[in-house]
Amino acid sequence: MAKMQGLAASMFDRLPPAVGLLLGGSLLLGRPASATTSYVDTSFDRSAWEAAVSGIVTNPFDNTIAQADTLDFDSGIQSVASGANGSPNHFVDGGRFNGTLRTSGSTAPGYLTFVWTFPVPVTAFAADFFSIGGSREVSVQGTFDSGLESFDLRTLFVNDGGVDQGFFGLTSTMPFTSITLVALGSIDSNDSFTVDNAAFAVPEPANPDFVALAALGLAGRFLRRKRGQRRGRPAAEGTQARTGEVRRSPSRRPRPARRRSRSVARAATPEGAAAGSGTAIELKNHVSAAPLLVA
């Protein structure tokens, strides 16, 4: 086994840098995903969750937002309610989000889902929940590290020694863009509850998935530059490299001397008379070595 690993490492070392970088990024992206971590505290202590994340943005619901199917929170989270029956709650008042969910197929007043979409991809979500009724199974649902996952809030609070309220948070190594609040219970009923201090955390630049994506981008840029250099290389350059000749850049070649001529005016002077008689006169600044005969 060690011999095979050494052979693989040797083969990897012989690869061009760009290809090795691409393969390294692919292997990194293909590693097994970590499990989503959840945090529950019925005394509303979120210090453990806060210690596990960074870049936290919190929405305290300080501003009132009137009843509507779509709500835009101050933090940038957008809540979209769907499947309304009757006149259910979906508004912000009294420093909390107020919502009413009904179970699937129920004829009770309520919405079927609240989808909270974040302004950017995030790796963590948390909030304080109040008045989570039993048997309705109001849950936080989303696509995280292990795929589609649901967290039954009432069960989590009871297991933590509480009843119907508490802090819930989660972290995911895979970024996600939204969570869904839904009542998964089988009874024909609804649940009116409130939420405070909703928070999310943006991904860290050091996250391996983002580093791998950045590496792939750099590898692509490297390959494009190499192809561009090959297209723009003169045909004689390869010969020059083999023969060792020193080839000057075209922009630095000495320019050929320009022939400069000067008109000769006939004047009533002895020199002019001599020029008129066909005497050879050497003109200064003329590049020709031979004298110029002026007729």
C-alpha positions as CSV (number, residue, x, y, z in Angstrom):
1,M,0.0,0.0,0.0
2,A,2.8,2.4,0.9
3,K,4.5,1.6,-2.4
4,M,1.4,2.4,-4.4
5,Q,1.0,5.7,-2.5
6,G,4.6,6.6,-3.2
7,L,4.1,5.8,-6.9
8,A,1.0,8.0,-7.0
9,A,2.8,10.8,-5.3
10,S,5.7,10.5,-7.8
11,M,3.3,10.6,-10.8
12,F,1.5,13.6,-9.3
13,D,4.9,15.5,-9.0
14,R,5.7,14.9,-12.7
15,L,2.5,16.5,-13.8
16,P,2.5,20.1,-15.1
17,P,1.7,22.6,-12.4
18,A,-1.7,23.5,-13.9
19,V,-2.8,19.9,-14.3
20,G,-1.7,19.0,-10.8
21,L,-3.6,22.0,-9.5
22,L,-6.7,20.9,-11.3
23,L,-6.5,17.4,-10.0
24,G,-5.8,18.6,-6.5
25,G,-8.9,20.9,-6.6
26,S,-11.0,18.0,-8.0
27,L,-9.9,15.7,-5.2
28,L,-10.6,18.4,-2.6
29,L,-14.1,19.0,-4.0
30,G,-14.8,15.3,-4.0
31,R,-14.0,14.7,-0.4
32,P,-16.8,13.4,1.8
33,A,-19.1,16.1,3.2
34,S,-19.2,16.8,6.9
35,A,-22.5,16.4,8.8
36,T,-24.6,19.5,9.7
37,T,-24.1,20.6,13.3
38,S,-27.2,21.7,15.2
39,Y,-27.2,23.8,18.4
40,V,-30.1,23.9,20.9
41,D,-30.5,25.8,24.2
42,T,-33.8,26.4,25.9
43,S,-32.3,29.2,28.0
44,F,-31.5,31.0,24.7
45,D,-27.7,30.8,25.1
46,R,-26.2,31.0,21.7
47,S,-22.5,31.3,22.7
48,A,-21.6,27.9,21.4
49,W,-23.1,28.6,18.0
50,E,-21.4,32.1,17.9
51,A,-18.0,30.5,18.8
52,A,-18.3,28.1,15.8
53,V,-19.0,30.8,13.1
54,S,-17.8,34.2,12.0
55,G,-19.3,37.0,10.0
56,I,-22.6,37.0,11.8
57,V,-25.5,39.2,10.7
58,T,-28.4,39.5,13.1
59,N,-32.0,40.6,12.5
60,P,-33.6,41.8,15.8
61,F,-37.0,42.6,14.1
62,D,-37.0,46.1,15.6
63,N,-39.0,47.6,12.7
64,T,-42.7,46.8,12.2
65,I,-43.6,45.2,8.8
66,A,-47.2,44.9,7.8
67,Q,-49.0,41.7,6.9
68,A,-48.1,40.5,3.4
69,D,-47.1,37.3,1.5
70,T,-43.6,38.7,1.0
71,L,-41.6,40.4,3.7
72,D,-38.2,42.0,3.4
73,F,-36.3,42.0,6.7
74,D,-33.7,44.6,7.7
75,S,-30.9,42.1,7.4
76,G,-31.6,41.4,3.8
77,I,-33.5,38.1,4.5
78,Q,-36.7,37.8,2.4
79,S,-39.6,35.8,3.7
80,V,-42.1,34.4,1.2
81,A,-45.2,32.8,2.5
82,S,-47.1,30.3,0.3
83,G,-50.2,28.1,0.6
84,A,-52.4,30.5,2.6
85,N,-55.7,29.4,3.9
86,G,-57.9,31.9,5.8
87,S,-56.2,34.9,7.3
88,P,-52.9,33.6,8.8
89,N,-50.1,35.6,10.3
90,H,-47.0,36.7,8.4
91,F,-45.8,40.0,9.7
92,V,-43.3,41.7,12.0
93,D,-44.6,43.5,15.2
94,G,-43.6,43.8,18.8
95,G,-40.0,43.1,18.1
96,R,-40.7,39.6,16.6
97,F,-41.7,37.8,13.4
98,N,-45.2,36.4,13.7
99,G,-46.3,33.5,11.6
100,T,-49.0,30.8,11.3
101,L,-48.3,27.5,9.7
102,R,-50.7,24.6,9.0
103,T,-50.0,21.0,8.3
104,S,-50.3,19.7,4.8
105,G,-53.9,19.0,3.9
106,S,-55.2,20.9,6.9
107,T,-58.2,23.2,6.6
108,A,-57.1,25.3,9.5
109,P,-56.0,28.9,8.8
110,G,-52.3,29.1,8.0
111,Y,-49.6,29.0,5.4
112,L,-47.9,25.8,4.2
113,T,-44.4,27.2,4.1
114,F,-42.3,30.3,4.9
115,V,-39.2,30.3,2.7
116,W,-36.4,32.6,4.1
117,T,-33.9,33.5,1.4
118,F,-30.6,35.0,2.5
119,P,-29.0,38.0,0.6
120,V,-25.8,35.9,0.0
121,P,-24.9,32.1,0.4
122,V,-24.4,31.4,4.1
123,T,-22.9,28.6,6.2
124,A,-24.9,29.0,9.4
125,F,-28.4,30.0,10.6
126,A,-29.9,30.6,14.1
127,A,-32.9,32.2,15.8
128,D,-34.9,32.3,19.0
129,F,-38.3,30.5,18.6
130,F,-41.4,30.9,20.9
131,S,-44.7,29.1,21.2
132,I,-43.8,26.1,19.1
133,G,-46.8,23.8,19.6
134,G,-46.8,20.1,19.9
135,S,-47.8,17.6,17.2
136,R,-47.5,20.2,14.4
137,E,-43.8,19.5,14.0
138,V,-42.8,23.0,13.0
139,S,-39.4,22.4,11.5
140,V,-36.4,24.2,10.0
141,Q,-35.8,22.5,6.7
142,G,-33.1,23.0,4.1
143,T,-30.4,21.5,1.9
144,F,-27.2,21.3,4.0
145,D,-24.2,19.0,4.2
146,S,-26.2,15.8,4.2
147,G,-28.7,16.9,1.6
148,L,-32.3,17.8,2.5
149,E,-32.6,17.9,6.3
150,S,-35.4,18.8,8.7
151,F,-35.1,19.8,12.4
152,D,-38.3,19.4,14.5
153,L,-38.1,22.3,16.9
154,R,-40.6,21.1,19.5
155,T,-38.8,17.8,19.8
156,L,-35.4,19.4,20.1
157,F,-36.6,21.8,22.8
158,V,-38.2,19.0,24.8
159,N,-35.1,16.9,24.6
160,D,-33.1,19.8,25.9
161,G,-35.4,20.0,29.0
162,G,-37.7,22.7,27.7
163,V,-41.2,22.7,26.3
164,D,-42.1,25.1,23.4
165,Q,-39.3,27.7,23.1
166,G,-35.6,28.0,22.8
167,F,-32.6,28.8,20.7
168,F,-31.9,26.8,17.6
169,G,-28.9,27.1,15.3
170,L,-27.0,25.1,12.7
171,T,-23.8,25.2,10.8
172,S,-23.0,23.6,7.4
173,T,-19.7,23.4,5.6
174,M,-21.7,23.5,2.3
175,P,-23.1,27.0,1.8
176,F,-26.9,27.3,1.4
177,T,-29.1,30.1,0.2
178,S,-32.4,29.6,2.1
179,I,-34.2,27.7,4.9
180,T,-37.9,26.7,5.0
181,L,-40.2,26.8,8.0
182,V,-42.8,24.1,7.6
183,A,-45.3,22.1,9.8
184,L,-44.6,18.5,9.1
185,G,-47.2,17.0,11.5
186,S,-49.9,14.7,10.3
187,I,-52.8,16.2,12.3
188,D,-55.3,18.6,10.9
189,S,-54.1,21.7,12.8
190,N,-52.0,24.8,12.7
191,D,-49.5,26.6,14.9
192,S,-49.0,30.3,15.5
193,F,-45.5,31.1,16.7
194,T,-42.9,34.0,16.9
195,V,-39.2,34.3,16.0
196,D,-36.6,36.8,17.3
197,N,-32.9,37.5,16.6
198,A,-32.7,35.6,13.4
199,A,-29.0,35.4,12.3
200,F,-26.8,34.0,9.6
201,A,-23.1,33.8,9.0
202,V,-21.3,34.3,5.7
203,P,-18.6,31.7,4.5
204,E,-15.0,32.3,5.5
205,P,-12.5,32.8,2.7
206,A,-10.4,30.0,4.2
207,N,-13.2,27.4,3.6
208,P,-11.5,24.6,1.6
209,D,-14.3,24.4,-1.0
210,F,-13.8,28.1,-1.8
211,V,-10.0,27.7,-1.9
212,A,-10.4,24.8,-4.3
213,L,-12.7,26.8,-6.6
214,A,-10.2,29.7,-6.5
215,A,-7.4,27.2,-7.4
216,L,-9.4,25.9,-10.4
217,G,-9.9,29.5,-11.5
218,L,-6.1,30.2,-11.3
219,A,-5.3,27.0,-13.2
220,G,-7.7,28.0,-16.0
221,R,-6.1,31.4,-16.2
222,F,-2.6,29.8,-16.3
223,L,-3.6,27.6,-19.2
224,R,-5.2,30.4,-21.1
225,R,-2.0,32.5,-20.7
226,K,0.2,29.6,-22.0
227,R,-2.0,29.1,-25.0
228,G,-1.9,32.8,-25.7
229,Q,1.9,32.8,-25.6
230,R,2.1,29.9,-28.0
231,R,-0.2,31.5,-30.5
232,G,1.8,34.8,-30.5
233,R,5.3,33.2,-30.7
234,P,7.2,33.7,-34.1
235,A,8.1,30.6,-36.0
236,A,11.8,31.3,-35.9
237,E,11.8,31.6,-32.1
238,G,12.1,27.8,-31.6
239,T,15.1,27.7,-33.9
240,Q,16.7,30.6,-32.1
241,A,16.2,28.7,-28.7
242,R,17.9,25.6,-30.2
243,T,20.9,27.4,-31.8
244,G,21.5,29.8,-29.0
245,E,21.4,32.8,-31.3
246,V,20.7,36.1,-29.8
247,R,17.7,37.6,-31.5
248,R,17.0,41.3,-31.0
249,S,13.5,42.4,-30.4
250,P,12.0,43.9,-33.5
251,S,11.3,47.1,-31.6
252,R,15.0,47.5,-30.9
253,R,16.5,46.9,-34.3
254,P,18.6,49.8,-35.6
255,R,16.8,51.6,-38.3
256,P,18.5,52.0,-41.7
257,A,20.1,55.4,-42.3
258,R,17.8,57.7,-44.1
259,R,19.2,59.3,-47.2
260,R,19.1,63.0,-46.9
261,S,19.4,65.3,-49.8
262,R,19.7,69.0,-50.0
263,S,18.7,71.1,-53.0
264,V,21.4,73.1,-54.5
265,A,20.4,76.6,-55.6
266,R,22.3,78.2,-58.4
267,A,23.7,81.4,-57.2
268,A,25.8,84.0,-58.9
269,T,28.9,83.0,-57.0
270,P,32.2,81.3,-58.0
271,E,30.9,78.1,-56.4
272,G,27.7,78.4,-58.3
273,A,29.5,79.0,-61.5
274,A,31.6,76.0,-60.9
275,A,28.5,74.0,-60.2
276,G,27.0,75.2,-63.5
277,S,30.1,74.1,-65.4
278,G,29.8,70.5,-64.1
279,T,32.4,70.7,-61.4
280,A,32.0,68.0,-58.8
281,I,30.9,69.4,-55.4
282,E,30.7,67.3,-52.2
283,L,27.6,68.0,-50.3
284,K,27.8,67.9,-46.6
285,N,25.5,65.5,-44.7
286,H,25.1,63.3,-47.8
287,V,25.4,59.7,-47.1
288,S,26.8,58.7,-50.5
289,A,30.5,58.3,-50.6
290,A,30.6,59.4,-54.2
291,P,30.6,63.2,-55.1
292,L,27.5,64.6,-56.5
293,L,27.7,66.0,-60.0
294,V,25.6,69.1,-60.4
295,A,24.7,69.9,-64.0
